[in-house]
């Protein structure tokens, strides 16, 4: 005897759509990662012109200045709570005359800087391997630093920079009277940190 069933096959489409939200909830509850994770952002890197490791850095002018006590390595009295530290990096241009001209321009600023009442101390260094010139300067305050940076002497030197360099960069931060004798490792790290955050 032939039997017939009154049951109809269920359509799979409504069932699938009903189970999908449940499946997503279960995946999340079980700690299974999202099947389409957000790609990791690449780590920031230094601009190519500033990425050379200048491990041959030679100091041409040790930390010195009108407000610096070389015996103690700190600022002279009267002592302030904070000073402004500035470090710069200039990359020497391809022309063979670029390096000598940069040295001439920087050398021409040393005398006026030593007579500048806003300057505490400064130091100069360079890398033949990377073609880098580095500076550290310590200022009584931001106003003193900007007064020098906008002076005719510094502006004239900066106007020449595009012709004799492949780029330059700088950063500044506050230091205490005991920390004005900044090492080149600290200056390099501060500048790299600033470059990577831009």
Buried (B, 14 or more C-beta within 10 A) or exposed (E): EEEEEEEEEEEEEEEEEEEEEEEEEEEEEEEEEEEEEEEEEEEEEEEEBBEBEBEEBEEEBEBEBBBBBEEEEBBBEEEEEEBBBBBBBBBBBEEEEBBEBBBEBBEEBEEEBEEBEBBBBBBBBBBEEBBBBBBBBBBBEEEBBEBBEEBEEBEEBEEEBEEBBBBBBBBBBEBEBEBBBBEBEBBBEBBBEBBEEE
